[in-house]
Amino acid sequence: QVQLVESGGGLVQAGGSLRLSCAASGSIVSTGAMGWYRQAPGKQRELVAGIFRSGGTAYADSVRGRFTISRDNAKNTVDLQMNSLKPEDTAVYYCNVNLLGSGKNYWGQGTQVTVSS
């Protein structure tokens, strides 16, 4: 079994910053791709940023240049640094981890990010 624990969400004014963290624990041999998704009320869940084990990254157009994803392979953690936050970034943010070998995919419980104007 694998557990993902997220932290770092909260309320911030527009233009501010937040850092989200996600730690994976349990029966993990090696993590593959890791990422952050978000879901706003009434909208579908969307990919915000992803990072491969090699360090290669991908970002949604709406956050490129403002958000930075990083990971620590030894600790099985993935972080999302969010700068210049906008009200439209308000959503529940979910951590996602794919395991090498089994190919299984796991989701965190979600953390609320609210950006006030």
C-alpha positions in Angstrom: 0.0 0.0 0.0 1.1 3.5 -0.8 0.1 6.7 0.9 0.5 10.3 -0.3 0.4 13.1 2.2 0.0 16.7 0.9 0.7 19.9 2.8 1.0 23.6 2.1 -2.3 24.7 0.8 -4.1 27.8 2.2 -5.5 31.3 1.6 -3.3 33.9 -0.1 -3.8 37.2 -1.8 -3.3 37.6 -5.5 0.3 38.0 -6.3 1.4 35.9 -3.3 3.1 32.6 -3.1 2.5 29.1 -1.7 4.5 25.9 -1.7 2.8 22.6 -1.9 4.6 19.4 -0.8 3.7 15.8 -1.2 5.4 12.8 0.4 4.9 9.2 -0.7 5.4 6.4 1.7 4.7 2.7 1.9 5.5 -0.1 -0.5 7.6 1.9 -2.9 10.5 0.5 -4.8 10.9 3.5 -7.2 8.7 6.4 -8.2 8.2 7.3 -11.9 6.4 10.4 -13.0 5.0 12.6 -10.3 2.7 15.6 -10.8 0.2 18.0 -9.5 -3.3 18.4 -10.7 -6.1 20.8 -9.7 -9.8 20.8 -9.8 -11.9 24.0 -9.5 -15.6 23.9 -8.7 -17.6 22.8 -11.7 -14.5 22.1 -13.7 -12.6 18.9 -14.7 -9.4 18.0 -13.0 -6.5 19.3 -15.0 -2.7 18.7 -15.0 -0.8 21.7 -13.6 2.7 20.3 -13.7 4.5 17.0 -14.0 8.1 15.8 -13.5 9.8 12.7 -14.7 12.3 10.7 -12.6 15.0 12.1 -14.9 13.9 15.6 -14.0 12.2 16.6 -17.2 9.2 18.8 -16.6 5.9 19.8 -18.2 3.6 22.7 -17.3 0.1 23.8 -18.2 0.2 27.0 -20.3 -1.7 28.8 -17.6 1.0 28.3 -15.0 4.2 28.2 -17.0 6.7 30.8 -15.7 4.9 31.2 -12.4 5.0 27.6 -11.0 8.0 25.3 -10.5 7.8 21.6 -9.8 10.6 19.7 -8.2 11.2 16.3 -6.7 13.5 14.4 -4.4 13.9 10.8 -5.6 15.6 9.7 -2.4 12.7 11.0 -0.2 9.9 10.2 -2.7 8.7 13.8 -2.5 7.4 16.3 -5.0 6.9 20.0 -4.4 5.1 22.7 -6.3 6.3 26.3 -5.8 3.5 28.7 -6.8 4.4 32.4 -7.4 2.4 35.3 -8.7 -0.8 33.5 -7.8 -4.1 34.6 -9.4 -7.7 34.1 -8.3 -8.1 31.7 -11.2 -5.6 29.4 -9.5 -8.1 28.7 -6.8 -8.8 25.0 -6.7 -8.2 21.8 -4.8 -4.7 20.6 -5.7 -3.9 16.9 -5.9 -0.6 15.1 -5.9 -0.2 12.2 -8.3 2.5 9.5 -8.3 3.2 6.7 -10.7 5.3 3.7 -9.5 7.9 2.1 -11.6 7.5 -1.6 -12.1 3.9 -2.0 -11.1 2.8 1.1 -13.1 0.2 1.8 -10.4 -1.0 5.3 -10.0 -1.8 7.0 -6.7 -3.6 10.2 -5.7 -3.3 12.4 -2.6 -6.3 13.5 -0.6 -6.1 17.1 -2.0 -5.3 20.4 -0.5 -7.3 23.6 -1.0 -5.6 26.7 -2.5 -7.6 29.9 -2.4 -6.4 33.1 -4.0 -8.3 36.2 -3.1 -8.4 39.3 -5.3 
